[in-house]
Amino acid sequence: MEKEFVNMFSDFIYEQYFLNSGRFQKAFEKIDLEEFIILKCVSKSKNEKVYIKELAKFLRLSNTNISKLVGQLRDKGFVKWTHDGNGDEGTYVTLTEDGLRFLLDQENRNANYYEKVIDKFGMKRMGKLIAMLKDLDGIMKKEMEEELQDGMGTN
C-alpha cells in the first residue's frame, strides 16, 4: 500500500477528530461536549435515570471525572443527582425540565446545522458516505482489537 495514501488517511483522521474538536465545541452553548453527551445518555435512558458508574463505563471515564461533569450540570440546573435508600446502589442522574429544554434546543441547533451540510453535500452522497464510514468503523474496530490482542504493534 502506498505510504503517501496511509499518511493522507492518518492526517484526515487526526484533523477531523482532534483538531476540529475545538471548533465543534464552540457549537455548544453553556456546556462542554462531554456534558452534552451525558445529557443525551440520561434522556435516552428507559428508566429516566442513569447511574454514575454506567456513565463512567459508557464514556470510558473515571467515576471521579463523571462526578465532576455531573456536578457542573447540576450546578447549571440541568440534572438532579441523587440516590435511592441509603445509597448502597450508587448515585444516579435524572434530567430536570431545564435540562430537557436545553437539550432539545441544542439538538435543534445541531439538526439545523446538519441539514445545511447535507443539503450542500447531497442526501444521496451523504447516505453513501455514512454507509461507507460505518463499514470503515467496523474494520477499524476489528483491526484495533487484533492489534491489542497481538500486543499493539509488536509485529
Buried (B, 14 or more C-beta within 10 A) or exposed (E): EEEEEEEEEEEEEEEEEEEEEEEEEEEBEEBEEBBBBBBEBBBEBEEEBBBBBBBBEEBEBEBEBBBEBBEBBBEBEBBBBEEEEEEEEEBBBBBBEEBBEBBEEBBEEEEEEEEEEEEEEEEEEBEEEEEEEEEEEEEEEEEEEEEEEEEEEEE
